[in-house]
């Protein structure tokens, strides 16, 4: 199979595409896979790190506040379609699979014009603009959450798959991960992050958690701040006299997320669809802090799908308080039975068959 994967922007769009690509290659090692995205999205960095070639096309972003700005967006998309056509002539794809983000729009539109079979995957409970615009001409629309179906127009094309997660998360072993990372089996490990770009409010609240953890000898904090916030967080901790590098680990970004997730007892962070999928596949209790700055408040509904089954707690950003968060973390630490119950409930929400459902469909097994 010759497949083009197109995605863009954040890890939440990119890593599902990587998971699908990995499974295609596992099933048919002779398959050729090319990613197409934008130059400014994280895909230009994350895709090559995942072992795949990427080509870039011009794209634009829809401006809801100033509609006149969308004239430039349409011009950019037209240019991106011409660039996509040139890529198709050279690569000759059998199929084009999009996993969201504006970078996928010109690629998918040109593929549909040229009658190349197209599929899209929508990760969130509330879909974004790009996938809604592409739905009409796709062969199948895969859904991370069944609730998303009502926001689209052609239900006969919908397949509820769940969100595809890379095999390294499914196969991660917690005890082995702790050994490899140098964590004690008795540590209570808290993993916190605010998405691929970081989140200032999450980092601020975590300062209180870190202060309490620093006074305990059996708590380990792993915080990914995001590149933008890293220096400020490190300076604030230094000002508070809190040493980092031992039980308090501060990182810009975690590239080995499967290992850190597997080693953790509790996860704190945003509830992007991919994060929710990875957390549940690893069977981890979570305190989700949905971002309010997303379409349709979809992160809240992503988190709610797990919280309703007992696998997570939800703290909305408007209610986020560092002291309260720190108290909740320490209460959970002292209640291992509750942690075990939440872990089991989290795992019960895991989309373990997602990548198989998608690849079975795309590769003609169903």
Steps between C-alpha positions, in 0.01 A plus 500: 500500500610855425341727759516870565431607858406865542470681829621814667539728794523307826600157617131423541465492120845365420540197726171331394630520142831347612311220677307420180816518289686269738221242482490511119876439494471220757239325288659569163871579548541585132250784527623851423371779718545873456381770739385839373454794733601860551840649564402677822311221677656250738475238225819636342685384812297208638449308174872463416562402862247221446694372200291632211566742217291815490432752225344838570227697325360848547189530713295758689292532814134597518454831683165506681548855627601679179341333200685724254823330605365178355562631148868433563414161648317394182794616288737297716281190471490532120879518495516200734277304263734567208792385714304190605428415136873505427564269796231258376651489151834402649385262776186348339311418821243222523332677791515828692421497873445823693503533876411866531655841513486771235805358324289203393239709318676576167643147486164332560312735267742435214491125562120507484510702178733239348276218629766347719328306783498717814434427866500732799520448872341739749655472844270719707148474636431838337656512150702780348434703188745317272352152530143627476589666170651180363237246606279506190745330262686258728452124483486469879516738795651338810386638835698512822176554694156383394354833616676677212272334244215743566721792393550356151253461216554155344461232770510212249872572458579505871702232675546526877860388543630682804830686482799307364794478738853398412588140587766611748223624731298180472805286576658723769594321823485714813758312709749491214440868423572596861820300500616659176421852626661436838177536699450305821217243500371668817490855357164666442566641152299798378530579129378846399493677164295758317496358149773520239535879541464508879240691701577794729205436734592135544862592572392762755276256686775239497727735697287429807507127433879514470532692828311225683682224316837651587422443867424129447760232440280263302349732235655561160377777269562494124382827346520586129462877487510567126795682345348846546452461876807298596739777607234683704406180683863419576558854628192488725611170652851638556351807670305267730816306582372179343767287340424325174654201332434244771144423605385824333553456126426798277511457123402714202340210315478124550586307186495164676144543624413129496771422755412791727128419485562134576710594803247744649239456772304815416480726196413871511440704187289607209251262340572511132364191329840339453598562862178337618561201273861453613413539867221242483700252292761512777222467760594810700282707733490863396410848610399664175506880463322562166618794296216753464661643184388227260212450257175405673677446834586156361772428756239506775293239319810290429573495874138441596493173305759363747385685811146369462638146531713584804841508334570871539416820683426823314613842621387777268754775454270762653502291820869411495674575829853385573447433870185297432677305226792423732261379770318276251829348385611422854159354589519268201852401597373390840212300350653218290166318479344801329798527265455135402128548440560808284773318308264212417226743394745693284617185323138401436473815284808417291461493118704181467359403159508843335800456273381152396154629409650778289758286323257215439274746322766691306688186397188316388480245780137601569 
